[in-house]
Amino acid sequence: MLALLGDDGSRRFANVTRRVRYANDVQALWYLRGDVMAALASTQGEASARGKVQQVTEMFHGLLPGSLNSRPSTLRG
């Protein structure tokens, strides 16, 4: 997640960077995806941010309780 933000993003979004860096567990990181998405979208556009966050989302496979896994969205067409 920090790599996605990059050096410039880490400076611009210091609060998000700090929260990601000091997250206590995988579940905390899971919930921070939205904050990272918002930061990326504001600098790179939503489509680019969505693709990058999707790559991170795949890294959580098998690490979360079933109730926290992403579900397919009917909004993507």
BADRENTI-545556 format. One record per residue: residue number from 0; x, y, z of N, C-alpha, C in turn. Coordinates in pm, 1 decimal, m for minus. Layout:
BEGIN
  seq       n_X       n_Y       n_Z      ca_X      ca_Y      ca_Z       c_X       c_Y       c_Z
  NUM         X         Y         Z         X         Y         Z         X         Y         Z
...
***
This chain:
BEGIN
  seq       n_X       n_Y       n_Z      ca_X      ca_Y      ca_Z       c_X       c_Y       c_Z
    0      82.8    m118.4       0.0       0.0       0.0       0.0      87.8     125.6       0.0
    1     194.6     121.2      76.7     285.6     235.4      80.4     353.5     254.1     m54.4
    2     386.6     145.1    m119.5     449.0     153.6    m251.5     353.4     216.7    m352.8
    3     224.7     186.9    m340.1     126.8     247.1    m430.5     122.7     398.3    m415.1
    4     133.2     445.8    m292.7     130.4     589.6    m267.4     256.3     658.2    m320.0
    5     368.0     588.2    m313.7     493.4     646.2    m360.3     541.9     756.1    m267.5
    6     655.2     814.1    m300.4     713.8     918.8    m216.6     627.0    1043.7    m211.5
    7     580.2    1087.3    m326.9     497.0    1208.1    m331.0     365.9    1187.3    m255.8
    8     301.3    1073.1    m278.7     176.7    1043.4    m210.2     195.1    1028.6     m60.4
    9     308.1     973.4     m21.0     336.2     958.5     122.0     345.1    1093.4     190.4
   10     400.9    1190.6     119.6     408.7    1325.9     176.2     272.1    1394.9     172.8
   11     202.2    1382.8      61.5      72.0    1449.4      47.1     m34.1    1391.3     138.9
   12     m24.8    1262.3     163.9    m125.0    1192.9     245.1     m56.6    1129.4     366.6
   13       6.6    1214.4     443.7      85.5    1167.3     558.8       0.4    1089.4     658.4
   14    m124.2    1129.6     677.2    m210.9    1059.7     771.8    m240.1     917.0     725.7
   15    m269.2     900.5     598.0    m294.6     767.2     543.0    m167.4     683.3     552.8
   16     m55.7     742.1     517.5      72.6     672.4     524.5      99.5     624.0     666.2
   17      79.6     709.3     761.1     103.4     674.4     901.8      10.8     560.9     946.3
   18    m115.7     569.0     907.9    m210.5     465.3     948.3    m176.4     330.9     886.5
   19    m132.8     329.8     760.6     m92.6     204.8     696.1      33.7     151.0     762.5
   20     130.2     235.8     781.5     258.4     192.9     838.8     241.8     130.8     977.3
   21     152.0     186.7    1057.1     138.2     140.3    1195.3      13.3      56.1    1219.8
   22     m45.4       2.9    1112.7    m161.0     m86.4    1127.9    m119.8    m207.7    1211.0
   23    m208.3    m247.3    1301.9    m176.3    m355.9    1394.9    m189.7    m495.2    1336.2
   24    m274.2    m510.3    1234.9    m297.4    m644.1    1181.4    m351.7    m636.0    1039.4
   25    m373.0    m753.9     981.5    m421.2    m763.0     843.9    m559.6    m699.8     829.5
   26    m644.2    m717.9     929.1    m778.4    m659.5     921.1    m773.1    m507.7     917.4
   27    m683.6    m447.9     993.3    m669.1    m302.0     990.2    m626.2    m256.4     851.2
   28    m533.5    m329.4     790.1    m491.5    m295.6     654.1    m607.0    m312.5     555.3
   29    m687.0    m414.8     574.8    m802.3    m438.3     487.8    m893.4    m315.1     485.1
   30    m920.5    m261.4     600.8   m1009.9    m146.3     608.3    m945.0     m18.1     558.0
   31    m813.8     m12.2     551.5    m744.6     106.9     502.0    m740.2     113.6     349.3
   32    m782.5       8.3     282.3    m783.8      10.4     135.4    m865.2     127.0      81.9
   33    m974.6     159.3     148.6   m1058.6     270.8     103.5    m986.9     404.1     112.5
   34    m909.5     422.9     217.6    m832.8     546.2     232.7    m723.7     556.3     126.6
   35    m658.0     444.4     100.4    m555.0     442.5      m3.6    m619.3     468.0    m139.6
   36    m733.7     408.0    m163.9    m806.6     429.3    m289.4    m839.2     576.9    m308.1
   37    m888.9     641.4    m204.2    m924.1     783.3    m213.5    m801.6     868.7    m242.5
   38    m691.3     838.1    m176.7    m568.2     914.2    m200.2    m520.8     896.1    m344.1
   39    m518.8     772.7    m390.5    m474.8     746.5    m527.6    m569.1     809.3    m629.9
   40    m697.6     800.6    m605.1    m795.2     856.1    m698.5    m779.5    1007.0    m713.1
   41    m743.1    1072.4    m605.1    m729.3    1218.1    m612.5    m607.2    1261.0    m692.9
   42    m510.6    1172.6    m707.2    m390.5    1209.0    m782.3    m380.2    1140.5    m918.2
   43    m440.2    1021.3    m932.7    m421.7     942.7   m1054.6    m550.9     912.5   m1128.5
   44    m662.7     947.8   m1068.7    m791.2     915.2   m1128.6    m846.2     786.3   m1071.8
   45    m977.7     775.3   m1075.3   m1043.6     661.8   m1011.2   m1014.9     528.7   m1078.3
   46   m1012.6     526.6   m1209.5    m990.7     399.5   m1280.4    m853.0     341.2   m1248.4
   47    m752.1     424.4   m1251.5    m617.4     379.1   m1219.2    m609.0     332.8   m1074.3
   48    m667.3     411.1    m984.1    m665.2     376.8    m841.8    m735.7     244.7    m817.4
   49    m848.5     223.9    m882.3    m924.2      99.9    m863.6    m841.0     m22.1    m904.7
   50    m771.3     m12.3   m1016.2    m687.5    m123.5   m1061.8    m575.0    m154.1    m964.8
   51    m512.6     m50.4    m912.2    m402.0     m70.3    m818.7    m450.5    m127.8    m686.1
   52    m561.7     m78.5    m637.4    m614.6    m129.8    m511.1    m663.5    m273.2    m529.3
   53    m712.1    m306.6    m647.4    m754.0    m444.6    m673.3    m635.9    m540.4    m661.2
   54    m519.5    m498.3    m707.4    m400.2    m582.3    m693.8    m367.3    m605.9    m546.7
   55    m381.1    m502.7    m465.7    m355.8    m516.4    m321.5    m462.3    m606.2    m259.3
   56    m584.6    m590.0    m300.5    m695.1    m670.2    m246.9    m667.1    m819.5    m265.5
   57    m610.9    m856.4    m378.6    m579.9    m996.8    m405.8    m477.2   m1052.1    m307.8
   58    m393.5    m967.6    m250.9    m293.0   m1012.4    m154.8    m354.7   m1058.5     m22.8
   59    m478.8   m1021.4       1.1    m546.3   m1057.2     125.6    m610.8   m1195.8     117.9
   60    m609.6   m1257.4       0.0    m673.9   m1387.5     m17.6    m618.3   m1488.9      82.6
   61    m708.2   m1547.9     158.8    m670.8   m1649.7     256.2    m624.7   m1596.1     390.9
   62    m620.1   m1464.9     406.5    m571.6   m1406.2     530.5    m682.0   m1350.7     619.9
   63    m802.3   m1340.8     567.5    m913.3   m1278.9     640.1   m1023.8   m1379.0     666.9
   64   m1102.2   m1353.4     770.4   m1222.6   m1435.3     789.6   m1313.5   m1422.0     667.1
   65   m1389.7   m1522.9     638.4   m1476.3   m1523.2     521.1   m1569.2   m1403.6     512.8
   66   m1611.9   m1352.0     625.8   m1705.9   m1239.7     625.1   m1642.0   m1109.8     577.2
   67   m1510.0   m1103.2     571.5   m1443.2    m980.5     527.9   m1395.1    m985.0     383.2
   68   m1409.3   m1096.7     318.2   m1366.1   m1106.2     178.7   m1453.9   m1022.0      88.0
   69   m1393.2    m971.1     m18.4   m1469.1    m893.0    m116.4   m1570.0    m982.7    m185.0
   70   m1684.1    m925.4    m213.3   m1786.2    m995.2    m287.8   m1795.6    m932.4    m426.2
   71   m1827.5   m1011.2    m527.0   m1841.3    m954.9    m661.0   m1945.7    m844.4    m661.7
   72   m1917.1    m739.3    m732.3   m2008.1    m625.7    m741.1   m2092.4    m634.8    m867.9
   73   m2218.3    m603.3    m852.6   m2306.2    m598.7    m971.0   m2295.0    m463.5   m1040.5
   74   m2218.4    m370.8    m982.7   m2205.5    m237.3   m1039.4   m2107.5    m232.9   m1156.8
   75   m2016.8    m327.0   m1162.2   m1922.3    m329.6   m1273.9   m1985.1    m402.2   m1390.5
   76   m1987.1    m339.2   m1501.5   m2054.8    m401.5   m1613.4   m1977.2    m415.9   m1735.6
***
